[in-house]
Amino acid sequence: METLFKQLESYKDDFGFLFRIGKLTNMANTDLLKHCMALQNRLTDGESKDTDALDLYAQLIIFRLLVTENQTPLEVISIVKNSNGSFKIYVERGKN
């Protein structure tokens, strides 16, 4: 059980800034960039990285203009769905 809680805490540390996407509306740009860089570092193995921090940061800067702090995850997913491909999936396997 303790291992499970440690794993959940690790996920929160790595992805927590994305759990409530609406909170990005009030996050300082420097903090958002810091979180994106940390996520890229976490998802990097040698020369292979699964996400690009600057690309994620740029897209989240734009995306946070489209959401409010109190929107539900379903409402946020609907925004992405209706964006006609404007927002790509941030994690791309095998992208260097």
N, C-alpha and C positions, 0 to 999 in steps of 0.2 A: 504494500500500500504506500509506503514511504517513497518508493521508487516512482510510482505513478505521480505523486504530488511534486516530486522533483522535476519530472518530465513536463508536467503542466506548467510549472513555474518557468522552465526553460522556454516553452512556447510563448508564454506571456512576455518574457524578456525580449524575445526575438520578433514576435509579431503583434505584441500588445497595442502598439500605436495604430494598428489597422482594425482591431476588434470593434471599436466604436468609431467608424469612419467619420461621423459627424463632428467628433471632437477635433478633427483636423482644421475645422473652420477657425478655431481659436489658437492653434499651435503656431509658435514663431517659426519663421522660415528656417532659421538656423537649427532649431530642434528637429524639424521635419527632415532636413538634410542629414543630420546626425543619425536619426533612426534609419533612414534609407541606406546610408553608408554601412551601418552596423548590420543591417539585413543582408546587404551584398556580401559583406565579409563572412557572415554565417553560412551563406549559400555558395561559397567559393571553395573549390577543392583544387589546389595548385593553380594551374593556368585556366581551369575550367570554371566559369561562373554561370549561375542559373538566373541571375537578374543583374541589371545595370542600375546602379544607385542613382545616377544623374537622370536617366530616363524615367525611372519610377518617381523621383522627386518632381520632375517637370510635369508629369501627368497628374500627380496628386495636387500640385499647386493649382492646376486648371480644374481638376475634379472637385476640389473643395469649394469652388465657387458655385457649384451646381447642387450642393447638398446643404441641409441644415443640421444643426447639432442633434435634433430630436428625431430625425428620420429613422425608421426601422431598417434592419438589414434588407428586408424584402423591397422596401421602397428604393433603397440605394441600388439594389440589383436591377430593378426596373429602369432606373436612370441609365445604367450601363447598357442594358439590353436595347433601349431606345436611342442610344447614341450613334447608331448606324456605323459601328466599327471605329468610332473616334478613339475609344480607349481599348488598347490591346490587353491581353492577359500578360501580367507583369513577369511571370516566371516562365521562361522558355527553356526547355531541356536542350542541352547541347549547344546553346548559344555562347560564343566566346566574346 
